[in-house]
Amino acid sequence: MKKIVWLAITACFLIAATGAFALTKVNLPKELSKASEECVGCHKEMNVNIYQQWGDSKHFRANIGCYECHEAEKGESDAFEHEGHLISIIVSPKDCARCHEKEVDEFVNSHHAKAGRIMGSLDNLLAEVVEGNQGMKTEGFPNGISAAAVNGCWQCHGSVVKVNRDGSLDPATWPNTGMGRVNPDGTEGSCTACHQRHEFSVAQARQPENCGKCHMGPDHPQIEIYQESKHGINYYANKEKMNLNSPKWIVGEDYFAAPTCATCHMSATDDMPVTHNVGLRIKWNNRPPQLKQAHETDKKWGLESAKITGDMRKANMVKVCEKCHNNNFIEAFYTQYEAQLTLYSEKWAKPGAKLYSKATEVLKAVKGDEYSKFSQMIDYTWFELWHHEGRRVRHAASMFAPDYTQWHGNYELARNWYGAYIPELKEVIETGKHSNKKAQKLSGELEELLVQVQNDQNHRWSIGKEDPAVKADRVKRGKAFQSRYK
């Protein structure tokens, strides 16, 4: 009797405290649909792995089966008849929104869902032209497409999925779970980029390796940076204490050992809800050549979240940091981080972009119609300065990774600037001087600009003009340091 009364009181408390959850539960099917029962009847024998994954999922316990997700409507370009039912292979955000409306709305209006828009960028030129050819021919690409783009860029950023005349999905564009995939129904994004089929495990989605599928490598090594950081070290040492299967998973309540990527960028705190717009806690967009705040990119893409300014996003992130760190620590971290951003911008990004733009003018004047981007070394050098070293130093500083900040960021920026970029600029100047009149004029302008940059306080040391006072202060600090070990 006491147990029944206690359960009744608990149930009332849960309904009062989590009304949204209770309402969702009421709207769930009371039993598995006959259509899904038919699917299961075959697929549990033909695809036992899929059947078992689904059986371990919350979908199974909620009576959400194959048909509820894969059901298609007549007229949809990727719909086909299968065992008396109209279905589609791709489950798009529009399909997921039947039940997960809030999550989908946040996701499709995020930077993540727009990842496919990289296909018009320099990265796309590299993959389709520089690295690839038109050798992969399919019905969707009768003139050919680059296998480098199909197997590389598109798998993280997303393909534009093409449907062939017979209703099949074009193999150049499918299989693909790229984050910004453009689906046949017109939606952007792929929920399965993070929530892998068919278990859709919340524990799997919360682990840093989930993000590391795409956020890794020479241009954005967030997973490597995380592994080096104190956050990552603590996570891997205390993974069993992370309570990754907790339904609410609130930092400071359900786990204390360390944050994951999800903790900082998506998951709930005691004063913020879960969000599927991963940019709403990021002030700085560390991807572009020049410093840019995250809301500026959202504005360019016409996203509603552009109204949430960089400072507002920083305040959101600070709320997460406060669950483990005090305000003095947090403020000092941001002072260090933003000083590194300013250093990158003033010493490398701003002058580097001006020099490259003028050097390109010289090369175009020299080569005329024969000029092509990425056909000369200086194109690669400048690209890697901002796209590789410049991104690494910014990402690493933002995530407490000193080795990446120094040896994969600042050091390689300096080495490639002074050891490669400056000599290549001088070579362009000489080439222009011995070419046509237009090239000679532009070459003179480039030389003047280079002299100006090299005499700037950031670079004057490299031509033997270091400020004597600055040098004396540095020598003094060095002697003071050495005296400690006498």
Sequence and secondary structure as in RCSB ss.txt:
>XXXX:A:sequence
MKKIVWLAITACFLIAATGAFALTKVNLPKELSKASEECVGCHKEMNVNIYQQWGDSKHFRANIGCYECHEAEKG
ESDAFEHEGHLISIIVSPKDCARCHEKEVDEFVNSHHAKAGRIMGSLDNLLAEVVEGNQGMKTEGFPNGISAAAV
NGCWQCHGSVVKVNRDGSLDPATWPNTGMGRVNPDGTEGSCTACHQRHEFSVAQARQPENCGKCHMGPDHPQIEI
YQESKHGINYYANKEKMNLNSPKWIVGEDYFAAPTCATCHMSATDDMPVTHNVGLRIKWNNRPPQLKQAHETDKK
WGLESAKITGDMRKANMVKVCEKCHNNNFIEAFYTQYEAQLTLYSEKWAKPGAKLYSKATEVLKAVKGDEYSKFS
QMIDYTWFELWHHEGRRVRHAASMFAPDYTQWHGNYELARNWYGAYIPELKEVIETGKHSNKKAQKLSGELEELL
VQVQNDQNHRWSIGKEDPAVKADRVKRGKAFQSRYK
>XXXX:A:secstr
 HHHHHHHHHHHHHHHHTHHHHHHHHHS SS  HHHHHHHHHHHHH HHHHHHHHTSHHHHTT  HHHHHB  TT
 TT EEETTEEE S   HHHHTTT HHHHHHHHTSTGGGGGGGGGSHHHHIIIIIS  S B  SS TT B HHII
IIIHHHH  B  B TTS B TTT S   TT B TTS B  GGGTS TTT  HHHHHSHHHHHTTS SSS  HHHH
HHHSHHHHHHHHSGGGS TT SS  BTTTB S   HHHHHTS  SSS   S TTTT SEE SSSS EEHHHHHHH
TT GGGGS HHHHHHHHHHHHTTTS HHHHHHHHHHHHHHHHHIIIIIIHHHHHHHHHHHHHHHHHHGGG  TTS
SHHHHHHHHIIIIIIHHHHHHHHTT HHHHIIIIIHHHHHHIIIIIHHHHHHHHHHHHTS HHHHHHHHHHHHHH
HHHHTSTTTGGGGT   HHHHHHHHHHHHHHHHTT 
